[in-house]
Amino acid sequence: MSVDRVEVEEVASGGTAEAVATATAALTYYPVAPGVRLNVRSGPGTSYPVVRVLAEGTKVPIFCQTPGTSVSGPYGTTNIWDNIADSQFVSDAYVRTGSDGYVAAHCA
């Protein structure tokens, strides 16, 4: 199972050569289940309001994961919710991570 990786490069520069720093962090994007328009919620559960809907074929980053409402989907039944943006969560049951457990840090 392959996962797309996107490299993000941040460069900070100051007045001198010593002040220039380069950092590279890998951010992984995971595909949403085929044929699914996925609800994005403001928190980790089905009782939270829908803030947007992802189009079919979307790939999402997972910044952190947290437990919430248990959901059944194409990739099993789980209570893991993926944080894909600030205050935006999707059930991991609809995201192909290649794992039944956590693939990212727990949300603080």
Biotite code that builds the C-alpha atoms (Angstrom):
import biotite.structure as struc

atoms = struc.array([
    struc.Atom([0.000, 0.000, 0.000], chain_id="A", res_id=1, res_name="MET", atom_name="CA", element="C"),
    struc.Atom([1.538, 3.309, -1.041], chain_id="A", res_id=2, res_name="SER", atom_name="CA", element="C"),
    struc.Atom([1.006, 6.708, 0.466], chain_id="A", res_id=3, res_name="VAL", atom_name="CA", element="C"),
    struc.Atom([1.834, 10.030, -1.172], chain_id="A", res_id=4, res_name="ASP", atom_name="CA", element="C"),
    struc.Atom([4.391, 12.165, 0.619], chain_id="A", res_id=5, res_name="ARG", atom_name="CA", element="C"),
    struc.Atom([4.711, 15.887, 0.262], chain_id="A", res_id=6, res_name="VAL", atom_name="CA", element="C"),
    struc.Atom([7.810, 17.663, 1.453], chain_id="A", res_id=7, res_name="GLU", atom_name="CA", element="C"),
    struc.Atom([7.346, 21.087, 2.964], chain_id="A", res_id=8, res_name="VAL", atom_name="CA", element="C"),
    struc.Atom([10.374, 23.339, 3.175], chain_id="A", res_id=9, res_name="GLU", atom_name="CA", element="C"),
    struc.Atom([10.514, 26.338, 5.440], chain_id="A", res_id=10, res_name="GLU", atom_name="CA", element="C"),
    struc.Atom([13.285, 28.899, 5.139], chain_id="A", res_id=11, res_name="VAL", atom_name="CA", element="C"),
    struc.Atom([13.855, 31.632, 7.698], chain_id="A", res_id=12, res_name="ALA", atom_name="CA", element="C"),
    struc.Atom([16.386, 34.324, 6.941], chain_id="A", res_id=13, res_name="SER", atom_name="CA", element="C"),
    struc.Atom([17.805, 37.148, 8.962], chain_id="A", res_id=14, res_name="GLY", atom_name="CA", element="C"),
    struc.Atom([20.449, 39.812, 8.454], chain_id="A", res_id=15, res_name="GLY", atom_name="CA", element="C"),
    struc.Atom([23.438, 37.417, 8.513], chain_id="A", res_id=16, res_name="THR", atom_name="CA", element="C"),
    struc.Atom([24.347, 34.058, 7.010], chain_id="A", res_id=17, res_name="ALA", atom_name="CA", element="C"),
    struc.Atom([24.226, 32.491, 10.487], chain_id="A", res_id=18, res_name="GLU", atom_name="CA", element="C"),
    struc.Atom([20.580, 33.531, 10.805], chain_id="A", res_id=19, res_name="ALA", atom_name="CA", element="C"),
    struc.Atom([19.506, 31.513, 7.751], chain_id="A", res_id=20, res_name="VAL", atom_name="CA", element="C"),
    struc.Atom([17.934, 28.187, 8.738], chain_id="A", res_id=21, res_name="ALA", atom_name="CA", element="C"),
    struc.Atom([16.342, 25.497, 6.620], chain_id="A", res_id=22, res_name="THR", atom_name="CA", element="C"),
    struc.Atom([14.021, 22.821, 7.980], chain_id="A", res_id=23, res_name="ALA", atom_name="CA", element="C"),
    struc.Atom([12.312, 20.061, 6.041], chain_id="A", res_id=24, res_name="THR", atom_name="CA", element="C"),
    struc.Atom([9.334, 18.139, 7.386], chain_id="A", res_id=25, res_name="ALA", atom_name="CA", element="C"),
    struc.Atom([7.503, 15.302, 5.636], chain_id="A", res_id=26, res_name="ALA", atom_name="CA", element="C"),
    struc.Atom([3.737, 15.607, 5.646], chain_id="A", res_id=27, res_name="LEU", atom_name="CA", element="C"),
    struc.Atom([1.832, 12.518, 4.552], chain_id="A", res_id=28, res_name="THR", atom_name="CA", element="C"),
    struc.Atom([-1.497, 12.723, 2.717], chain_id="A", res_id=29, res_name="TYR", atom_name="CA", element="C"),
    struc.Atom([-3.916, 9.788, 3.001], chain_id="A", res_id=30, res_name="TYR", atom_name="CA", element="C"),
    struc.Atom([-6.734, 8.992, 0.553], chain_id="A", res_id=31, res_name="PRO", atom_name="CA", element="C"),
    struc.Atom([-10.382, 9.135, 1.574], chain_id="A", res_id=32, res_name="VAL", atom_name="CA", element="C"),
    struc.Atom([-12.344, 5.963, 0.681], chain_id="A", res_id=33, res_name="ALA", atom_name="CA", element="C"),
    struc.Atom([-13.264, 5.777, -3.025], chain_id="A", res_id=34, res_name="PRO", atom_name="CA", element="C"),
    struc.Atom([-16.677, 7.142, -3.951], chain_id="A", res_id=35, res_name="GLY", atom_name="CA", element="C"),
    struc.Atom([-17.121, 8.917, -0.610], chain_id="A", res_id=36, res_name="VAL", atom_name="CA", element="C"),
    struc.Atom([-17.980, 12.564, -0.036], chain_id="A", res_id=37, res_name="ARG", atom_name="CA", element="C"),
    struc.Atom([-16.771, 12.838, 3.556], chain_id="A", res_id=38, res_name="LEU", atom_name="CA", element="C"),
    struc.Atom([-18.232, 15.116, 6.224], chain_id="A", res_id=39, res_name="ASN", atom_name="CA", element="C"),
    struc.Atom([-15.644, 17.190, 8.067], chain_id="A", res_id=40, res_name="VAL", atom_name="CA", element="C"),
    struc.Atom([-16.738, 18.041, 11.605], chain_id="A", res_id=41, res_name="ARG", atom_name="CA", element="C"),
    struc.Atom([-15.649, 20.695, 14.084], chain_id="A", res_id=42, res_name="SER", atom_name="CA", element="C"),
    struc.Atom([-14.754, 18.047, 16.680], chain_id="A", res_id=43, res_name="GLY", atom_name="CA", element="C"),
    struc.Atom([-14.053, 14.308, 17.034], chain_id="A", res_id=44, res_name="PRO", atom_name="CA", element="C"),
    struc.Atom([-17.595, 12.966, 16.890], chain_id="A", res_id=45, res_name="GLY", atom_name="CA", element="C"),
    struc.Atom([-20.839, 12.742, 14.975], chain_id="A", res_id=46, res_name="THR", atom_name="CA", element="C"),
    struc.Atom([-22.525, 15.182, 17.374], chain_id="A", res_id=47, res_name="SER", atom_name="CA", element="C"),
    struc.Atom([-20.243, 18.011, 16.201], chain_id="A", res_id=48, res_name="TYR", atom_name="CA", element="C"),
    struc.Atom([-21.481, 20.213, 13.340], chain_id="A", res_id=49, res_name="PRO", atom_name="CA", element="C"),
    struc.Atom([-20.374, 19.540, 9.758], chain_id="A", res_id=50, res_name="VAL", atom_name="CA", element="C"),
    struc.Atom([-18.082, 22.402, 8.668], chain_id="A", res_id=51, res_name="VAL", atom_name="CA", element="C"),
    struc.Atom([-17.504, 21.223, 5.087], chain_id="A", res_id=52, res_name="ARG", atom_name="CA", element="C"),
    struc.Atom([-17.712, 18.158, 2.852], chain_id="A", res_id=53, res_name="VAL", atom_name="CA", element="C"),
    struc.Atom([-14.671, 16.673, 1.106], chain_id="A", res_id=54, res_name="LEU", atom_name="CA", element="C"),
    struc.Atom([-15.038, 15.829, -2.593], chain_id="A", res_id=55, res_name="ALA", atom_name="CA", element="C"),
    struc.Atom([-14.591, 12.281, -3.873], chain_id="A", res_id=56, res_name="GLU", atom_name="CA", element="C"),
    struc.Atom([-10.925, 11.400, -4.417], chain_id="A", res_id=57, res_name="GLY", atom_name="CA", element="C"),
    struc.Atom([-9.609, 13.822, -1.793], chain_id="A", res_id=58, res_name="THR", atom_name="CA", element="C"),
    struc.Atom([-6.370, 13.127, 0.083], chain_id="A", res_id=59, res_name="LYS", atom_name="CA", element="C"),
    struc.Atom([-5.972, 14.543, 3.576], chain_id="A", res_id=60, res_name="VAL", atom_name="CA", element="C"),
    struc.Atom([-3.070, 15.256, 5.920], chain_id="A", res_id=61, res_name="PRO", atom_name="CA", element="C"),
    struc.Atom([-3.335, 13.923, 9.469], chain_id="A", res_id=62, res_name="ILE", atom_name="CA", element="C"),
    struc.Atom([-1.801, 16.357, 11.942], chain_id="A", res_id=63, res_name="PHE", atom_name="CA", element="C"),
    struc.Atom([-2.898, 14.397, 15.018], chain_id="A", res_id=64, res_name="CYS", atom_name="CA", element="C"),
    struc.Atom([-5.504, 11.843, 16.094], chain_id="A", res_id=65, res_name="GLN", atom_name="CA", element="C"),
    struc.Atom([-7.891, 11.618, 19.034], chain_id="A", res_id=66, res_name="THR", atom_name="CA", element="C"),
    struc.Atom([-10.613, 9.274, 20.303], chain_id="A", res_id=67, res_name="PRO", atom_name="CA", element="C"),
    struc.Atom([-14.253, 10.215, 19.766], chain_id="A", res_id=68, res_name="GLY", atom_name="CA", element="C"),
    struc.Atom([-17.540, 8.717, 18.570], chain_id="A", res_id=69, res_name="THR", atom_name="CA", element="C"),
    struc.Atom([-17.209, 5.175, 17.224], chain_id="A", res_id=70, res_name="SER", atom_name="CA", element="C"),
    struc.Atom([-17.965, 5.033, 13.475], chain_id="A", res_id=71, res_name="VAL", atom_name="CA", element="C"),
    struc.Atom([-18.225, 2.151, 10.979], chain_id="A", res_id=72, res_name="SER", atom_name="CA", element="C"),
    struc.Atom([-16.957, 2.772, 7.460], chain_id="A", res_id=73, res_name="GLY", atom_name="CA", element="C"),
    struc.Atom([-15.116, 1.172, 4.544], chain_id="A", res_id=74, res_name="PRO", atom_name="CA", element="C"),
    struc.Atom([-11.976, 0.689, 6.659], chain_id="A", res_id=75, res_name="TYR", atom_name="CA", element="C"),
    struc.Atom([-13.661, -0.865, 9.695], chain_id="A", res_id=76, res_name="GLY", atom_name="CA", element="C"),
    struc.Atom([-15.147, 0.398, 12.935], chain_id="A", res_id=77, res_name="THR", atom_name="CA", element="C"),
    struc.Atom([-13.076, 2.811, 14.990], chain_id="A", res_id=78, res_name="THR", atom_name="CA", element="C"),
    struc.Atom([-13.297, 5.611, 17.509], chain_id="A", res_id=79, res_name="ASN", atom_name="CA", element="C"),
    struc.Atom([-10.177, 7.319, 16.080], chain_id="A", res_id=80, res_name="ILE", atom_name="CA", element="C"),
    struc.Atom([-10.722, 10.753, 14.563], chain_id="A", res_id=81, res_name="TRP", atom_name="CA", element="C"),
    struc.Atom([-8.149, 12.457, 12.320], chain_id="A", res_id=82, res_name="ASP", atom_name="CA", element="C"),
    struc.Atom([-7.405, 16.168, 12.691], chain_id="A", res_id=83, res_name="ASN", atom_name="CA", element="C"),
    struc.Atom([-6.975, 17.397, 9.102], chain_id="A", res_id=84, res_name="ILE", atom_name="CA", element="C"),
    struc.Atom([-6.947, 21.158, 9.781], chain_id="A", res_id=85, res_name="ALA", atom_name="CA", element="C"),
    struc.Atom([-7.604, 23.578, 12.635], chain_id="A", res_id=86, res_name="ASP", atom_name="CA", element="C"),
    struc.Atom([-10.841, 22.375, 14.326], chain_id="A", res_id=87, res_name="SER", atom_name="CA", element="C"),
    struc.Atom([-11.563, 19.969, 11.447], chain_id="A", res_id=88, res_name="GLN", atom_name="CA", element="C"),
    struc.Atom([-11.927, 16.218, 12.036], chain_id="A", res_id=89, res_name="PHE", atom_name="CA", element="C"),
    struc.Atom([-12.886, 13.151, 9.979], chain_id="A", res_id=90, res_name="VAL", atom_name="CA", element="C"),
    struc.Atom([-13.461, 9.599, 11.139], chain_id="A", res_id=91, res_name="SER", atom_name="CA", element="C"),
    struc.Atom([-10.476, 7.342, 10.511], chain_id="A", res_id=92, res_name="ASP", atom_name="CA", element="C"),
    struc.Atom([-12.965, 4.676, 9.313], chain_id="A", res_id=93, res_name="ALA", atom_name="CA", element="C"),
    struc.Atom([-13.076, 6.597, 6.002], chain_id="A", res_id=94, res_name="TYR", atom_name="CA", element="C"),
    struc.Atom([-9.342, 7.297, 5.582], chain_id="A", res_id=95, res_name="VAL", atom_name="CA", element="C"),
    struc.Atom([-6.941, 4.671, 4.189], chain_id="A", res_id=96, res_name="ARG", atom_name="CA", element="C"),
    struc.Atom([-3.998, 4.877, 6.596], chain_id="A", res_id=97, res_name="THR", atom_name="CA", element="C"),
    struc.Atom([-2.934, 1.246, 6.298], chain_id="A", res_id=98, res_name="GLY", atom_name="CA", element="C"),
    struc.Atom([-3.393, 0.762, 10.038], chain_id="A", res_id=99, res_name="SER", atom_name="CA", element="C"),
    struc.Atom([-6.174, -0.045, 12.492], chain_id="A", res_id=100, res_name="ASP", atom_name="CA", element="C"),
    struc.Atom([-4.455, 2.104, 15.108], chain_id="A", res_id=101, res_name="GLY", atom_name="CA", element="C"),
    struc.Atom([-2.898, 5.528, 15.427], chain_id="A", res_id=102, res_name="TYR", atom_name="CA", element="C"),
    struc.Atom([-0.568, 6.724, 12.648], chain_id="A", res_id=103, res_name="VAL", atom_name="CA", element="C"),
    struc.Atom([-0.008, 10.213, 14.086], chain_id="A", res_id=104, res_name="ALA", atom_name="CA", element="C"),
    struc.Atom([0.539, 11.775, 17.483], chain_id="A", res_id=105, res_name="ALA", atom_name="CA", element="C"),
    struc.Atom([-2.391, 12.112, 19.862], chain_id="A", res_id=106, res_name="HIS", atom_name="CA", element="C"),
    struc.Atom([-3.975, 15.574, 19.739], chain_id="A", res_id=107, res_name="CYS", atom_name="CA", element="C"),
    struc.Atom([-3.196, 17.739, 22.759], chain_id="A", res_id=108, res_name="ALA", atom_name="CA", element="C"),
])
